[in-house]
Amino acid sequence: MHILCINIRPQHKARHIKPKLSSPSHLSDSTERQSLAKDMAFHQRSISLPSRPLSNVGEELHSIEACISSPSLTIETLSDGLRRLGDIYSSIEEIICLPSSQICSSQQRKLLDGEMECSLELLDLCNAMNEVFTELKAIIQDLQVSLRKGDDTVVQAKIQSYIRLVKKAKKNSKKTMKKVVSDKDCRMVKLLSEAREITTALFESTIHLLSKQIVMPKLTLISKAFQKKNSVICNEEQLQVLECCIGDLEAGAGLLFRRLVQSRVTLLNILSS
């Protein structure tokens, strides 16, 4: 059995602690303090965006969209995109709080209600992706241990677990609603819709790229006949870098989840006022 680890660029090997995500319906003062502390801890890796008008937030979203469609897309670019999206949702929350943004017609409120439903799906997706990143990182860690022990049977089992998990995540990421609202009279709704679409596209691209990191080449009948025993060809350093890259994705998804919760709570308060 051959394992090929590809498309990984060396970077730091810092470990990340999985953020404990909370359901938006069970937020408390303690949870809020924990989330703020985690945001501060992750601040060094996050690109803080100052308060900005709608047009600048839209430009930032389009910049992320262009990165996602780039042929030179890397996991590092995607984890950076998650952090940027987290900052964008913070900016959106600030814009939502502006007095001019709180004057909505009945039609606009209806559209915002629809976005609220979609935001729940996005929260579920973000939480699910965070859990996937955590599981993938654990598999990579176990794989490194098994490689050092020379246990090919366990190595093959871990590879199969990685591939199955990525396939499952790829299937689930396509279930999120991605329809963009084009209501010209409510730019806030359009902005939220575009942010949701780009976030979903980023997660899909991330899973697609992760699926290419560990590949099991198909063996022909002849090669199988001459293969005396399964062998593993894998660069352990590449696996260590992959582990760090997935850790960055995990941290970015955790930050994004908290920012999504905050913006959703703010919008709920406005709609209920």
C-alpha positions in Angstrom: 0.0 0.0 0.0 1.5 3.3 -1.0 0.7 6.7 0.6 1.5 9.9 -1.2 1.4 13.2 0.8 1.3 16.1 -1.6 0.7 19.9 -1.8 2.0 20.6 1.6 4.3 23.6 2.2 6.5 23.6 5.3 5.4 26.0 8.0 5.5 26.2 11.8 4.5 23.2 13.9 2.6 24.7 16.7 -0.2 22.7 18.2 -3.7 24.1 18.5 -6.3 23.5 21.2 -9.7 22.7 19.9 -12.2 25.5 20.7 -15.3 24.2 22.5 -18.2 25.3 20.4 -21.5 26.3 21.9 -25.0 26.2 20.5 -26.4 29.7 19.8 -29.4 28.8 21.9 -27.4 28.1 25.0 -25.1 31.1 25.3 -24.3 32.3 28.8 -22.1 35.0 30.3 -19.5 32.4 31.1 -19.5 31.1 27.5 -19.2 34.7 26.2 -16.2 35.3 28.4 -14.6 32.1 27.2 -15.2 33.0 23.6 -13.7 36.5 24.1 -10.7 34.9 25.7 -10.3 32.5 22.8 -10.6 35.3 20.3 -7.8 37.2 22.1 -5.6 34.1 22.1 -6.1 33.7 18.4 -5.6 37.4 17.7 -2.0 37.0 16.7 -3.1 34.8 13.8 -6.1 36.8 12.9 -6.2 39.8 10.5 -8.2 42.5 12.3 -10.4 44.6 10.1 -11.3 48.1 11.2 -14.8 49.4 11.0 -15.7 49.8 7.3 -18.6 50.6 5.0 -20.6 48.0 3.2 -18.6 48.5 0.0 -15.3 47.7 1.6 -16.7 44.5 3.2 -18.0 43.5 -0.2 -14.6 44.0 -1.7 -13.0 41.9 1.0 -15.5 39.1 0.3 -14.7 39.2 -3.4 -11.0 39.1 -2.6 -11.6 35.8 -0.6 -13.7 34.5 -3.5 -10.9 35.1 -5.9 -8.4 33.3 -3.7 -10.7 30.3 -3.5 -10.9 30.1 -7.3 -7.1 30.5 -7.7 -5.3 27.5 -9.3 -2.5 27.9 -6.8 -4.9 27.4 -3.8 -3.2 26.0 -0.7 -4.4 24.9 2.7 -2.6 27.9 4.2 -4.6 30.2 1.9 -7.8 28.5 3.0 -7.1 28.8 6.7 -6.2 32.4 6.2 -9.6 32.8 4.4 -11.4 31.4 7.5 -9.7 34.0 9.7 -10.6 36.8 7.2 -14.2 35.6 7.1 -14.3 35.7 10.9 -13.1 39.3 10.8 -15.6 40.1 8.1 -18.5 38.8 10.2 -17.3 41.1 13.0 -17.5 44.0 10.6 -20.9 43.0 9.5 -22.0 42.9 13.1 -20.8 46.5 13.5 -22.7 47.5 10.4 -25.9 45.8 11.6 -25.7 47.9 14.8 -25.7 51.2 12.8 -29.0 53.1 13.1 -29.2 53.3 9.3 -29.1 49.5 9.1 -32.0 49.0 11.6 -34.6 50.7 9.4 -36.2 47.8 7.5 -39.4 47.5 5.5 -41.6 44.5 6.0 -40.2 42.9 2.8 -36.7 43.5 4.0 -37.5 41.9 7.4 -38.9 38.9 5.6 -35.6 38.5 3.7 -33.7 38.9 6.9 -35.8 36.2 8.5 -34.9 34.0 5.6 -31.2 34.7 6.2 -31.6 33.8 9.8 -32.8 30.3 8.8 -29.9 30.0 6.5 -27.4 31.1 9.1 -28.5 28.2 11.3 -27.4 25.8 8.5 -24.1 27.7 8.2 -23.5 27.4 11.9 -24.1 23.7 11.7 -21.7 23.4 8.8 -19.1 25.4 10.5 -19.4 23.3 13.7 -19.3 20.1 11.7 -16.2 21.2 9.8 -14.5 22.1 13.0 -15.2 18.6 14.3 -13.9 17.1 11.1 -10.6 19.0 11.3 -10.2 17.8 14.9 -10.8 14.2 13.9 -8.4 14.5 10.9 -5.7 15.9 13.0 -6.1 13.1 15.5 -5.8 10.5 12.6 -2.7 12.2 11.3 -1.1 12.0 14.8 -2.0 8.3 15.1 -0.6 7.7 11.6 2.7 9.2 12.6 2.9 7.0 15.7 2.1 3.9 13.6 4.7 4.8 11.0 7.4 5.1 13.7 6.3 1.7 15.1 6.3 0.2 11.6 2.8 -1.2 12.0 1.5 -1.3 8.4 -1.9 -2.7 9.4 -2.7 0.2 11.7 -1.3 2.6 9.1 -3.6 1.3 6.4 -6.6 1.5 8.8 -5.8 5.1 9.6 -5.5 6.0 6.0 -8.9 4.5 5.3 -10.3 6.4 8.2 -8.9 9.6 6.8 -10.3 9.0 3.3 -13.8 8.0 4.6 -14.0 11.1 6.9 -13.1 13.4 4.0 -15.6 11.8 1.7 -18.3 12.2 4.4 -17.4 15.8 5.0 -17.5 16.5 1.3 -21.0 15.1 1.0 -22.3 17.1 4.0 -20.8 20.4 2.8 -22.9 20.3 -0.3 -26.2 20.3 1.7 -25.9 23.9 2.9 -28.2 26.4 1.2 -26.1 28.6 -1.1 -28.7 30.8 -2.9 -27.7 34.4 -3.0 -30.3 37.1 -2.5 -30.2 39.9 -5.1 -32.5 42.4 -3.3 -31.1 45.8 -4.4 -33.1 47.6 -1.7 -31.5 45.7 1.2 -27.7 45.6 0.8 -27.3 44.1 4.2 -29.3 41.0 3.2 -27.3 40.7 0.0 -24.0 41.0 2.0 -25.0 38.3 4.5 -26.1 36.1 1.6 -22.8 36.6 -0.2 -20.8 36.0 2.9 -22.7 32.7 3.5 -22.1 31.5 -0.1 -18.4 32.3 0.0 -18.0 30.6 3.5 -19.7 27.5 2.1 -17.5 27.5 -1.0 -14.4 27.9 1.1 -15.3 24.8 3.2 -16.0 22.8 0.1 -12.6 23.8 -1.4 -10.9 23.0 1.9 -12.3 19.4 2.0 -11.5 19.0 -1.7 -7.9 20.0 -1.1 -7.6 17.8 2.0 -8.8 14.8 0.0 -5.7 15.2 -2.2 -3.2 15.2 0.7 -3.2 11.5 1.3 -3.8 9.3 -1.8 -3.8 5.6 -2.1 -2.8 4.8 -5.8 -4.7 2.0 -7.5 -2.7 -1.1 -8.1 -3.0 -3.2 -11.2 -3.6 -6.9 -11.1 0.0 -7.5 -12.2 1.5 -5.2 -9.6 -0.6 -6.9 -6.9 0.6 -10.3 -8.0 4.2 -9.2 -7.6 3.7 -7.3 -4.4 5.0 -9.6 -1.6 3.7 -7.4 1.2 2.2 -4.1 1.7 4.6 -1.2 2.1 4.3 2.4 3.2 6.0 5.2 1.5 5.4 8.4 3.4 7.4 11.4 4.5 6.8 11.8 8.2 7.8 15.5 8.0 5.0 16.1 5.5 2.6 14.5 7.9 3.7 16.8 10.7 3.2 19.8 8.4 -0.2 18.5 7.4 -1.1 18.2 11.1 -0.2 21.8 11.6 -2.2 22.9 8.6 -5.3 21.1 9.8 -4.7 22.6 13.2 -4.8 26.1 11.6 -8.1 25.1 9.8 -9.5 24.0 13.2 -8.6 27.3 14.9 -9.9 29.3 12.0 -13.2 27.4 11.9 -13.6 27.9 15.7 -13.0 31.6 15.4 -15.5 31.9 12.5 -18.1 29.9 14.5 -17.9 32.4 17.4 -18.2 35.4 15.1 -21.2 33.8 13.3 -22.9 33.3 16.7 -22.2 36.9 17.7 -23.6 38.4 14.4 -26.6 36.1 14.5 -27.5 37.2 18.1 -27.1 40.9 17.1 -29.4 40.4 14.1 -32.0 38.5 16.3 -32.0 41.4 18.8 -32.8 43.9 16.0 -35.5 41.8 14.4 -37.2 41.3 17.8 -37.1 45.0 18.7 
